[in-house]
Amino acid sequence: MATEDRGSGAVVVTGVSSGIGYAIAKLLTERGYTVFGSVRKANDADRVRAALGAKLVPLLFDVCDGAAIGSAARDVRERMAGRTLLGLVNNAGIGTSGPLLHEPIEEIRSVLDINLIGQLRVMQAFAPLLGTDSALAGPPGRIVNVSSVGGTLVGPFMGAYAASKIGLEAVSDALRTELLPYGIDVIVIAPGFFESSIGANAPRDYARYDATDFGRTFRRFAERFDGEVAKSWPAVRLADLVLTALTSSKPKAHYFVGPPGRLAIWLMSHLPRRMRGVVGARMFDALPHKGESFRRG
């Protein structure tokens, strides 16, 4: 795929302490890019900087902390010395799962705040450095938002997470048009199953749902889902695609990558909505078995 000569440049990447974010930061620094990588803890900043070298400049902020994000953006602006960023990669996020009738509202609100509102906070803070500020020199940068296959295919017990990713894709589509006058492109990458620490940030509380009608089906779903995650693609393959999105002369607006594959996603997305939900539930063993009572007792 043809790439533009966009120089070595500098990229802001959120959530680089582990998983996909770390793989993105590692690949970019190895290719000569400066990475301003966000972490939430000072010891993670020290660890990642030691592992990736001087090309990794840690930024200490949580995507839910607007003041800390603003401070980081001012720091990056000073370091950029009047030039634009090559890009912003919004990778930070958490996972959650559970039956929506019983999942605590505070947990759902937290997922939406981190995976959707938090990404928008970061985009607002760094937009001037991507080119909305005409005082800066250099070509406009790009925004790469890491979504999920869950932004297209919504399965049972993943409603809150999927809502956050569908929202991120809606925000990306709107911004892509709004930022046309500045020349700033917005690209969505929707991974399937990849090596990631996202689940570790939100471990499942099985006991919470055992006393509900969904206890058995949720446990079976989780077991099947974890089995698919165990067959995940290596995170470096997603990092390669992020680099393509940042440097390609004609990047796509939206990329699917990784299991279950683009064809399966296309086929599922073209089924009637009711059938789509049932097929997805059957795939992950998330419906009562024949002869099994759904209700307790």
KANOR-V947260 format. One record per pair of residues at least 6 apart in sequence whose C-alpha atoms are under 7 Angstrom apart, sorted by the first residue. I is the first residue (numbers start at 1). J is the second residue. D is the distance in Angstrom with one decimal. If there is no record, write none. Layout:
I	J	D
I	J	D
This chain:
1	248	6.8
2	248	5.7
2	249	5.8
3	247	5.2
3	248	4.0
3	249	4.7
4	247	5.6
4	248	5.8
4	249	4.8
6	247	6.7
8	32	5.8
8	33	5.0
9	33	5.6
9	34	6.4
9	85	6.7
9	86	5.4
10	33	5.6
10	34	4.5
10	35	5.7
10	85	5.4
10	86	5.4
11	34	6.3
11	35	5.0
11	36	6.1
11	85	6.0
11	86	5.5
11	87	4.8
11	88	5.6
12	35	5.8
12	36	4.6
12	37	5.9
12	87	6.4
12	88	4.7
12	89	6.1
13	35	6.7
13	36	6.2
13	37	4.9
13	38	6.4
13	88	6.0
13	89	4.7
13	90	6.2
13	91	6.8
14	21	6.8
14	37	5.7
14	38	4.7
14	89	6.5
14	90	5.4
14	91	5.3
14	92	5.2
15	21	5.3
15	37	6.9
15	38	5.3
15	39	5.6
15	91	5.9
15	92	4.3
16	22	4.3
16	25	6.5
16	37	5.7
16	38	6.0
16	39	6.1
17	39	5.8
17	44	6.0
17	48	6.5
18	197	6.6
19	195	6.3
19	196	4.3
19	197	5.2
19	235	6.8
20	195	6.9
20	196	5.7
20	235	5.2
21	91	6.1
23	235	6.0
23	236	5.5
23	239	6.0
24	239	4.5
25	35	6.3
26	52	6.3
27	239	6.7
29	35	6.5
29	55	5.7
29	56	6.8
33	55	6.9
34	55	4.8
34	56	6.1
35	55	6.2
35	56	4.9
35	57	6.0
36	56	6.1
36	57	4.7
36	58	5.7
36	59	6.3
37	56	6.7
37	57	6.1
37	58	4.9
37	59	5.6
38	58	5.8
38	59	4.5
38	60	5.7
38	61	6.2
39	45	6.2
39	58	6.9
39	59	6.2
39	60	5.3
39	61	6.1
40	60	5.6
40	61	5.2
40	62	5.4
41	60	6.8
42	60	6.9
45	58	5.5
49	56	5.7
49	57	6.9
49	58	6.9
59	72	6.1
61	68	5.4
61	69	5.9
63	69	6.9
63	114	6.3
63	118	4.6
63	119	6.8
63	122	6.8
64	113	6.7
64	114	6.1
64	118	5.3
66	121	6.5
69	122	6.6
69	125	6.9
70	125	5.9
73	125	6.2
73	126	6.0
77	129	6.8
82	136	5.1
82	137	6.1
83	136	5.1
83	137	4.7
83	138	5.7
84	129	5.0
84	130	5.4
84	131	6.2
84	136	6.0
84	137	6.1
84	138	5.4
84	139	6.8
84	140	6.7
84	141	6.9
85	129	5.7
85	130	5.3
85	141	5.6
86	141	4.5
86	142	6.5
87	130	6.7
87	141	4.7
87	142	4.5
87	143	5.7
87	246	6.6
88	142	6.3
88	143	4.8
88	144	6.2
89	143	6.0
89	144	4.7
89	145	5.9
90	119	6.3
90	144	6.2
90	145	4.8
90	146	6.0
91	145	6.6
91	146	5.3
93	114	6.0
93	115	5.0
93	198	6.8
94	111	6.6
94	115	6.8
94	198	5.0
94	199	6.9
94	201	6.0
94	202	6.5
95	161	6.2
95	198	5.5
95	199	5.4
95	202	5.9
96	158	7.0
96	161	5.9
96	202	5.9
97	157	5.3
97	158	5.0
98	157	4.5
98	158	6.5
99	157	4.8
99	214	7.0
100	157	6.8
100	159	6.7
108	160	5.8
111	161	6.7
111	164	6.9
112	164	5.1
115	164	5.7
116	164	5.5
116	167	6.4
116	168	5.4
130	140	5.5
130	141	4.6
130	142	6.9
131	140	4.8
131	141	6.5
131	182	6.4
131	184	7.0
132	182	6.0
140	183	5.8
140	184	5.5
141	184	5.7
142	184	5.4
142	185	5.0
142	186	6.0
142	246	6.5
143	185	6.2
143	186	4.7
143	187	6.1
144	186	6.0
144	187	4.8
144	188	5.8
145	187	6.2
145	188	4.9
145	189	6.3
146	188	6.0
146	189	5.0
146	190	6.1
147	165	5.5
147	168	6.8
147	169	7.0
147	188	6.5
147	189	5.8
147	190	4.7
147	191	6.9
148	165	6.4
148	190	4.1
148	191	4.9
148	192	6.3
149	190	5.2
149	191	5.7
149	192	5.2
150	162	5.0
150	165	6.6
151	162	5.5
151	165	4.7
151	166	4.3
153	269	6.7
154	162	6.1
155	277	6.3
155	280	5.7
155	281	6.4
156	281	6.2
156	286	7.0
172	186	6.3
175	186	6.9
176	185	5.9
176	186	5.0
186	253	6.9
187	245	6.9
187	252	6.9
187	253	4.8
187	254	5.9
188	253	6.2
188	254	4.7
188	255	6.3
189	254	5.8
189	255	4.7
189	256	6.2
190	255	5.9
190	256	4.9
190	257	6.4
191	256	5.8
191	257	4.9
191	258	5.8
192	257	6.2
192	258	4.9
192	259	5.1
192	260	6.3
193	229	5.7
193	232	4.9
193	233	6.5
193	258	6.0
193	259	5.5
194	232	4.5
194	233	4.8
194	234	6.0
194	235	5.8
194	258	7.0
195	232	5.6
195	233	6.2
195	234	5.5
195	235	5.2
209	215	5.1
213	294	6.2
213	295	5.2
213	296	5.7
217	286	5.1
217	287	6.0
217	288	6.3
218	286	6.5
220	285	6.1
220	286	6.5
221	284	5.2
221	285	5.4
221	286	5.0
224	284	5.6
224	285	7.0
225	284	6.4
233	258	6.6
245	251	5.6
256	262	6.1
268	276	6.1
281	287	6.2
288	294	6.1
